[in-house]
Amino acid sequence: MEFWQVLPAALALVLIIEGILPFLSPRAWRQMVIGVAQQQDKVIRNVGLGSMLLGVAVLYWVH
């Protein structure tokens, strides 16, 4: 498959997955956002880095 065919599908999947929790449980999602907002920048950056590294590892494993 060509990159420009896969990219929109990947972005659509991200939006679907990101929308599941606020759709199913808006109260829990709101509490999670409040909790994240109270974290230090370093913690949020570390979580983001870990998420990116995990994503790269999964892509490498799948591909």
CYANA upper distance limits for C-alpha pairs under 8 A (distance plus 0.5 A):
  1 MET  CA      5 GLN  CA      7.21
  1 MET  CA      6 VAL  CA      7.33
  2 GLU  CA      6 VAL  CA      6.99
  3 PHE  CA      7 LEU  CA      6.52
  4 TRP  CA      8 PRO  CA      7.55
  5 GLN  CA      9 ALA  CA      7.55
  6 VAL  CA     10 ALA  CA      6.63
  7 LEU  CA     11 LEU  CA      6.69
  8 PRO  CA     12 ALA  CA      6.52
  9 ALA  CA     13 LEU  CA      6.74
 10 ALA  CA     14 VAL  CA      6.84
 11 LEU  CA     15 LEU  CA      6.82
 12 ALA  CA     16 ILE  CA      6.72
 13 LEU  CA     17 ILE  CA      6.58
 14 VAL  CA     18 GLU  CA      6.45
 15 LEU  CA     19 GLY  CA      6.53
 16 ILE  CA     20 ILE  CA      6.97
 18 GLU  CA     22 PRO  CA      8.42
 19 GLY  CA     23 PHE  CA      6.59
 20 ILE  CA     24 LEU  CA      6.56
 21 LEU  CA     25 SER  CA      6.12
 21 LEU  CA     26 PRO  CA      7.41
 21 LEU  CA     28 ALA  CA      8.41
 21 LEU  CA     29 TRP  CA      6.71
 22 PRO  CA     26 PRO  CA      4.94
 22 PRO  CA     27 ARG  CA      8.34
 22 PRO  CA     28 ALA  CA      8.31
 22 PRO  CA     29 TRP  CA      5.92
 22 PRO  CA     30 ARG  CA      8.39
 25 SER  CA     29 TRP  CA      6.77
 26 PRO  CA     30 ARG  CA      6.55
 27 ARG  CA     31 GLN  CA      6.81
 28 ALA  CA     32 MET  CA      6.67
 29 TRP  CA     33 VAL  CA      6.74
 30 ARG  CA     34 ILE  CA      6.73
 31 GLN  CA     35 GLY  CA      6.66
 32 MET  CA     36 VAL  CA      6.67
 33 VAL  CA     37 ALA  CA      6.58
 34 ILE  CA     38 GLN  CA      6.98
 35 GLY  CA     39 GLN  CA      7.25
 36 VAL  CA     44 ILE  CA      8.04
 39 GLN  CA     43 VAL  CA      6.91
 39 GLN  CA     44 ILE  CA      7.24
 40 GLN  CA     44 ILE  CA      7.08
 41 ASP  CA     45 ARG  CA      6.57
 42 LYS  CA     46 ASN  CA      6.62
 43 VAL  CA     47 VAL  CA      6.74
 44 ILE  CA     48 GLY  CA      6.65
 45 ARG  CA     49 LEU  CA      6.55
 46 ASN  CA     50 GLY  CA      6.56
 47 VAL  CA     51 SER  CA      6.59
 48 GLY  CA     52 MET  CA      6.69
 49 LEU  CA     53 LEU  CA      6.63
 50 GLY  CA     54 LEU  CA      6.55
 51 SER  CA     55 GLY  CA      6.62
 52 MET  CA     56 VAL  CA      6.70
 53 LEU  CA     57 ALA  CA      6.63
 54 LEU  CA     58 VAL  CA      6.64
 55 GLY  CA     59 LEU  CA      6.63
 56 VAL  CA     60 TYR  CA      6.58
 57 ALA  CA     61 TRP  CA      6.60
 58 VAL  CA     62 VAL  CA      6.53
 59 LEU  CA     63 HIS  CA      6.35
